[in-house]
Amino acid sequence: MKQLYWDSVEEKQKFFFTMTKRGVNFVSSPGRFLSEIYDFYPGQEYDLEYKYEEKQTNPVKEQLEEYLTGKREQFDVPLDLTDTGTEFQQQVWRAIQAIPYGQTITYKQLAEQVGRPGAVRAVGHAVAMNPLLILVPCHRVVKANGDLGKYRGGVAAKQKLLELEQTVITKKTAPRRLPLPHLSQLNRPGL
């Protein structure tokens, strides 16, 4: 039996996640149950043993909470994708991890980045099969016409994640207000 540690994060919506001793291997869609994991690890339903152990899951939980509240832009928790995805899918997932916070790319651009410019549909399928929502930020991949495209967590969730990142970026780049002079200094030359 493969042991998985599980926990959840709730910031407006609940996300479940699991991890092995090597790293995080699954993050659920918002509002879905932990059983969604079987979509990504088919045939392993009876080979997985779940254990709730905060000591193992707290670092991941803290980083997800920080991200969902706009306090974290990058994750430094280990990921474990050893038992899922094809070599091509894993290549796409690695490329997705390189998309900068607050930015988006198109499915076509992603296909070009992985060296398969004619495989836009295959790239789209690989994006859809990403078992690590948020940690592998597939919400940053959009259609060439500007539409958001599909998202395992739902288009509304994708929109909220993109808006969250834009809000954080906007706050960081907003010009700081200059201090106003005291009223007694207003009529002095040289100010």
N, C-alpha and C positions, 0 to 999 in steps of 0.2 A: 504494500500500500504506500502511496505517495502522500506525505503529510503536507497539508497546506494550513497556514495560519490565516485567519480571516478577521476582518474588522470592517467598520463603516465610518463614513464621514457624512455629516449632514450640515449643509450650508444652503438653506432654502430647499434643496433637494438632497435625497440620500444617495450616496454612492457606496457600494460594497467593493471591497478589494481583497485579494488573496495574495499570498506570497509563499515561496519556498524558502529554504535556508539560503539559497543563492540570491534571491531578489523577488521583486513584485512580478507576478505573472498574469494578473487579471485585474481590471477595474470595470465595474458594471456600468451600464447606462444609468442615467439618473432615474430614480424611482423604480428601478427593476430589482428583482430579487437576485440573490447570490446564485441561484440555479441557472442563470444566464451563462455561467461559465461553461456549461456543457455544450453550448454552441461552438465554443472554441477548442474544447478538448473532447470531441465526440468519442464515445465508446469507453470513456474513462470514468463513467459515473460510479462504478463500484470499486475503482482503484484509488479513489481520493478519500483521504481522512482529514476532516476539518478540526482545527483546534483554535480556540480563542485564547491568545496569549499576548497581552498588551506589551510586554517587554519586547517582543518581536515586531509588533505592528506599529508601535508608537512613532518611530521616526517617519514612517510613510504617512501615517495619519496626520502628524503635525505639518508635514510639507504640503499635503493636499489641502488642509485647512488654510494654511498660509496662502496658497495659490488662490483658492476660492474666495478669499477675503482681500485679494489684491496686494498681499505682502510678499509674494514670492514670484519670481519670473522664471527661474530654472530649478530643476530637480537634481539632487545628487544622490538619490537612492539607487541601489543596484536593481537592474531589471533581469528577469529570467524568462527568455523566450525559447528555451531549448526544446520544449515539447510541443510546439505549435508552429504553424506556418511553413510554407515552402521556402526554399532559398531565395526565390524572387520576392516573395512577400516580406521576408526579413530584410532584404535589400531596400525595399520601399520604406519599411518602418524605420530603418536607420536614416534614410534620407529625410523623412518627416521630422525626425528629432533635430535635424539641423536647421529647420525653419525658425528664424528668430521670433522671439516673443513679440506679439503685437503686429506681426506681418502675415500676409497670406501669399500663397502661390497657387497656380492653377494645376489641374490634373495633367494638362499637357506639359507644363514646365517641370512637374515632378517626373513625368515619363522621360523627358529629355535628361534630367539630372541622373536618372538611373541607367542611362544609355540605351533606352528603348523608346525612341520618339514615336514609333508607330503603335505602341502598346498602351494607349490611353485607357481603354476599357479594362485591360488587365491591371493597370495601376489603380484604377477606380475600385476594382474588386479587392485588391490588396489593402487599400485604405479601409474598405468596409470590413475587412477581416481583422483589423487591428484589435487585439485583446486588451490593450492598455490605454483606454480613453484618458485624456488629459496628459498622462505621462509621456505618451507618444502622441503629440498634439495634432491628430488628424483633422481637428476642427479648423485648422489653418489652411486646409486645401479646399479651394473653391472652383467653380466652373469658370471657363474663359469669358463667358458673357456677363460675369459679375454676380450671377445667382449663387447662393450658398451651396447648392447641391444637397445631397442626402447626408444623413448623419445617423449613426446607430442610436444615439441618444435622443434623436428627434431634431428637426430643424430649429425649433425654438431654443433648445439647449445649446446648439451650435452658435446661434445668434448671441445668446447671453454670454458665452465664453469669449467670443470675439469682442463684444462690447466691453466686458470686464477688462480685457487686455488693452483695448483702446483707451479706456478711462484711466488706467494706470499710466500709460504712455503719455497721455495728454497732461495729467497732473505733474509728471516729471519734467515735461518740456515747457510748461506754461511759464511765461515770464513772471518773475517775482515783482511785486509792486514796490516801487521806489518809495522811500519814506517821504512824507509831505513835510515841507518846512514848517516851523512854528509860525504862528500868525505874526509874531513880532518881527520875523525876518522877511516878510513878503515885500516890503517897500525898500529893502536894502539893495543897492547896486552890487553886482558881481555874484549874484546867486544863480 
